[in-house]
């Protein structure tokens, strides 16, 4: 198994540095994700919320 170390990444949206922890890296590998995160948690949540608000609501 690969040994992970915390890694500092700069958010593409706000420019702040954030830590991609060893635990998060292991999780990404376990799930088969090949790309590292580009956004800090706050910006990811903002982007996700904005994306959800754009989606048309399905009527039942």
C-alpha positions as CSV (number, residue, x, y, z in Angstrom):
1,X,0.0,0.0,0.0
2,X,1.2,3.5,-0.8
3,X,2.4,5.8,1.9
4,X,0.7,9.2,1.7
5,X,1.8,12.5,3.2
6,X,-0.2,15.7,3.7
7,X,0.1,17.9,0.6
8,X,-0.5,21.7,0.4
9,X,-2.6,22.7,-2.7
10,X,-3.6,26.2,-3.8
11,X,-7.4,26.7,-4.4
12,X,-8.1,27.7,-8.1
13,X,-11.1,29.8,-7.0
14,X,-9.9,31.8,-3.9
15,X,-6.1,31.3,-4.1
16,X,-5.8,30.1,-0.5
17,X,-3.7,27.2,0.4
18,X,-5.4,24.1,1.8
19,X,-4.1,20.7,3.0
20,X,-4.9,17.5,1.0
21,X,-4.4,15.1,3.9
22,X,-2.9,11.7,3.8
23,X,-6.3,10.3,4.8
24,X,-8.1,12.2,2.0
25,X,-5.5,10.9,-0.5
26,X,-6.1,7.3,0.7
27,X,-9.8,7.8,0.3
28,X,-9.4,9.2,-3.2
29,X,-7.3,6.2,-4.2
30,X,-9.8,3.8,-2.7
31,X,-12.6,5.4,-4.7
32,X,-10.5,5.3,-7.9
33,X,-10.3,9.1,-8.2
34,X,-7.3,10.1,-10.3
35,X,-7.3,13.9,-9.9
36,X,-6.4,15.8,-6.8
37,X,-8.9,18.4,-5.5
38,X,-8.6,21.9,-7.1
39,X,-10.7,23.8,-4.6
40,X,-10.6,24.2,-0.8
41,X,-13.6,22.8,1.1
42,X,-15.4,26.2,1.4
43,X,-15.1,26.8,-2.4
44,X,-16.2,23.2,-3.2
45,X,-19.3,23.7,-1.0
46,X,-20.1,27.1,-2.7
47,X,-19.6,25.5,-6.2
48,X,-21.8,22.5,-5.2
49,X,-24.6,24.7,-3.8
50,X,-24.5,27.0,-6.9
51,X,-24.6,23.9,-9.2
52,X,-27.6,22.5,-7.3
53,X,-29.5,25.8,-7.6
54,X,-29.0,25.7,-11.4
55,X,-30.6,22.3,-11.8
56,X,-34.2,22.4,-12.9
57,X,-36.5,20.8,-10.3
58,X,-38.4,17.7,-11.6
59,X,-42.1,17.7,-10.9
60,X,-43.8,14.5,-9.8
